[in-house]
Amino acid sequence: MDKWDDRFMQMSHVISTWSSCARPGRSIGCVIVKNKRIMTTGYNGAPSGLKTCRERGGCLRDKLQIPSGTRAEVCYATHAEQNAIIQAARLGVSIDGATLYCTHQPCSVCAKMIINAGIKRIVFQEGYPDAFSVKLLSEAGVQMDRYEPEKPEA
């Protein structure tokens, strides 16, 4: 890890504050970078024009008691990684060969999109209970690095 990884991970945490997810601990931010330049960003939230979970009064997944890491399709939110990839497509920005910085490890649905988008490296901080995601990314040769922020000296 280097100072650029620190900078882009900090940016992913800033982006996560824009999340409209109502589930505690699930504000996710993502930054896609190529040649030390931010190409696109994304955060988890409802698709454009739809009410967010906060506006709906809470998380649908919590109401249905769906465990984390399962049944990702039962959620109003689009994942941060998906939003960043979609933004690149809408803007005509190539992310082939890019690095994706994310506050959390991608799920298997996002992993498939990451692979097909040509992203070559993922830097994430928090784990996610989806071993299949790790298997897919490994098979595709996508480098995964867990980010550990430096602890301030006492």
Kinemage of the C-alpha trace (Angstrom):
@kinemage 1
@onewidth
@group {chain A} dominant
@subgroup {mainchain}
@vectorlist {calphas} color= white
{ca met a 1} P 0.000 0.000 0.000
{ca asp a 2} L 1.175 3.503 -0.669
{ca lys a 3} L 0.069 7.101 -0.152
{ca trp a 4} L -2.179 6.907 -3.232
{ca asp a 5} L -4.017 3.935 -1.756
{ca asp a 6} L -4.471 5.970 1.452
{ca arg a 7} L -5.861 8.929 -0.493
{ca phe a 8} L -8.303 6.927 -2.585
{ca met a 9} L -9.490 4.884 0.400
{ca gln a 10} L -10.117 8.131 2.287
{ca met a 11} L -12.143 9.310 -0.705
{ca ser a 12} L -14.203 6.099 -0.697
{ca his a 13} L -15.083 6.794 2.941
{ca val a 14} L -16.148 10.356 2.088
{ca ile a 15} L -18.307 9.015 -0.764
{ca ser a 16} L -19.888 6.483 1.646
{ca thr a 17} L -21.390 9.389 3.618
{ca trp a 18} L -23.653 10.072 0.628
{ca ser a 19} L -25.312 6.646 0.992
{ca ser a 20} L -29.068 6.527 1.491
{ca cys a 21} L -28.973 3.025 2.995
{ca ala a 22} L -30.885 2.764 6.267
{ca arg a 23} L -29.053 -0.365 7.463
{ca pro a 24} L -26.516 0.416 10.205
{ca gly a 25} L -22.933 -0.129 9.097
{ca arg a 26} L -23.857 -0.442 5.433
{ca ser a 27} L -22.977 2.973 4.051
{ca ile a 28} L -20.655 1.955 1.219
{ca gly a 29} L -18.461 4.170 -0.947
{ca cys a 30} L -16.486 3.336 -4.067
{ca val a 31} L -13.938 5.132 -6.227
{ca ile a 32} L -12.658 3.790 -9.555
{ca val a 33} L -9.175 5.035 -10.393
{ca lys a 34} L -6.965 4.783 -13.455
{ca asn a 35} L -3.464 6.232 -13.684
{ca lys a 36} L -3.907 7.961 -10.307
{ca arg a 37} L -7.017 9.772 -11.587
{ca ile a 38} L -10.557 9.317 -10.293
{ca met a 39} L -12.686 8.061 -13.175
{ca thr a 40} L -16.007 7.558 -11.360
{ca thr a 41} L -17.507 7.223 -7.899
{ca gly a 42} L -20.467 5.389 -6.436
{ca tyr a 43} L -22.336 4.865 -3.205
{ca asn a 44} L -25.146 2.519 -2.296
{ca gly a 45} L -28.629 3.907 -2.636
{ca ala a 46} L -31.966 3.632 -4.378
{ca pro a 47} L -32.044 4.003 -8.167
{ca ser a 48} L -32.691 7.506 -9.510
{ca gly a 49} L -36.235 8.661 -8.912
{ca leu a 50} L -37.119 5.948 -6.368
{ca lys a 51} L -37.637 6.510 -2.661
{ca thr a 52} L -34.662 5.611 -0.508
{ca cys a 53} L -34.879 3.226 2.412
{ca arg a 54} L -34.579 6.189 4.760
{ca glu a 55} L -37.582 7.789 3.056
{ca arg a 56} L -39.431 4.466 3.339
{ca gly a 57} L -38.826 4.377 7.074
{ca gly a 58} L -36.173 1.688 7.276
{ca cys a 59} L -34.357 -1.161 5.623
{ca leu a 60} L -36.461 -3.698 3.724
{ca arg a 61} L -33.839 -6.384 4.393
{ca asp a 62} L -34.043 -5.762 8.152
{ca lys a 63} L -37.842 -5.878 8.036
{ca leu a 64} L -37.677 -9.244 6.220
{ca gln a 65} L -34.817 -10.482 8.458
{ca ile a 66} L -32.548 -11.262 5.494
{ca pro a 67} L -28.987 -12.037 6.671
{ca ser a 68} L -26.093 -9.981 5.331
{ca gly a 69} L -24.390 -11.561 2.334
{ca thr a 70} L -27.543 -13.280 1.056
{ca arg a 71} L -30.357 -12.437 -1.369
{ca ala a 72} L -28.801 -9.168 -2.590
{ca glu a 73} L -31.656 -8.774 -5.062
{ca val a 74} L -34.095 -8.049 -2.219
{ca cys a 75} L -32.962 -4.497 -1.580
{ca tyr a 76} L -33.933 -1.085 -2.907
{ca ala a 77} L -30.298 0.006 -3.107
{ca thr a 78} L -27.932 -0.347 -6.001
{ca his a 79} L -24.471 -1.216 -4.671
{ca ala a 80} L -21.693 1.379 -4.666
{ca glu a 81} L -19.567 -0.646 -7.094
{ca gln a 82} L -22.518 -1.069 -9.453
{ca asn a 83} L -23.244 2.670 -9.378
{ca ala a 84} L -19.595 3.509 -10.137
{ca ile a 85} L -19.512 1.055 -13.079
{ca ile a 86} L -22.875 2.322 -14.363
{ca gln a 87} L -21.631 5.915 -14.113
{ca ala a 88} L -18.605 4.996 -16.255
{ca ala a 89} L -20.876 3.422 -18.883
{ca arg a 90} L -23.257 6.399 -18.937
{ca leu a 91} L -20.388 8.862 -19.294
{ca gly a 92} L -18.413 6.769 -21.802
{ca val a 93} L -15.412 6.488 -19.468
{ca ser a 94} L -13.150 3.465 -19.893
{ca ile a 95} L -12.386 1.701 -16.625
{ca asp a 96} L -10.584 -1.218 -18.271
{ca gly a 97} L -7.445 -1.910 -16.260
{ca ala a 98} L -8.551 0.333 -13.388
{ca thr a 99} L -8.350 -0.077 -9.619
{ca leu a 100} L -11.550 -0.054 -7.566
{ca tyr a 101} L -11.333 1.309 -4.011
{ca cys a 102} L -14.257 0.376 -1.796
{ca thr a 103} L -15.054 0.638 1.875
{ca his a 104} L -16.219 -3.009 1.809
{ca gln a 105} L -15.327 -6.203 -0.055
{ca pro a 106} L -17.592 -6.600 -3.100
{ca cys a 107} L -20.400 -9.164 -3.178
{ca ser a 108} L -20.530 -11.845 -5.883
{ca val a 109} L -22.966 -9.840 -8.049
{ca cys a 110} L -20.593 -6.858 -8.002
{ca ala a 111} L -17.608 -9.171 -8.522
{ca lys a 112} L -19.067 -10.368 -11.832
{ca met a 113} L -19.573 -6.772 -12.974
{ca ile a 114} L -16.050 -5.827 -11.861
{ca ile a 115} L -14.576 -8.731 -13.834
{ca asn a 116} L -16.547 -7.879 -16.978
{ca ala a 117} L -15.652 -4.169 -16.684
{ca gly a 118} L -11.959 -5.113 -16.859
{ca ile a 119} L -11.035 -3.825 -13.401
{ca lys a 120} L -7.734 -5.425 -12.401
{ca arg a 121} L -7.343 -4.540 -8.722
{ca ile a 122} L -9.636 -4.039 -5.738
{ca val a 123} L -8.618 -2.324 -2.517
{ca phe a 124} L -11.164 -2.735 0.287
{ca gln a 125} L -11.212 -2.197 4.031
{ca glu a 126} L -14.128 -4.119 5.558
{ca gly a 127} L -14.851 -7.772 4.856
{ca tyr a 128} L -18.167 -9.113 3.571
{ca pro a 129} L -19.607 -12.611 4.138
{ca asp a 130} L -19.433 -13.768 0.502
{ca ala a 131} L -16.710 -16.367 -0.146
{ca phe a 132} L -18.024 -16.931 -3.691
{ca ser a 133} L -17.070 -13.347 -4.534
{ca val a 134} L -13.459 -14.014 -3.515
{ca lys a 135} L -13.439 -17.222 -5.576
{ca leu a 136} L -14.749 -15.457 -8.698
{ca leu a 137} L -12.280 -12.585 -8.421
{ca ser a 138} L -9.377 -14.966 -7.793
{ca glu a 139} L -10.258 -17.136 -10.803
{ca ala a 140} L -10.441 -14.003 -12.972
{ca gly a 141} L -7.021 -12.818 -11.794
{ca val a 142} L -8.322 -9.678 -10.102
{ca gln a 143} L -5.869 -8.621 -7.392
{ca met a 144} L -7.528 -8.040 -4.008
{ca asp a 145} L -5.786 -6.023 -1.312
{ca arg a 146} L -7.229 -5.484 2.141
{ca tyr a 147} L -6.537 -1.960 3.301
{ca glu a 148} L -5.322 -1.506 6.837
{ca pro a 149} L -5.028 2.166 7.799
{ca glu a 150} L -1.905 3.103 9.680
{ca lys a 151} L -2.473 3.543 13.382
{ca pro a 152} L -1.249 6.856 14.767
{ca glu a 153} L 1.815 6.557 16.949
{ca ala a 154} L 1.201 7.061 20.656
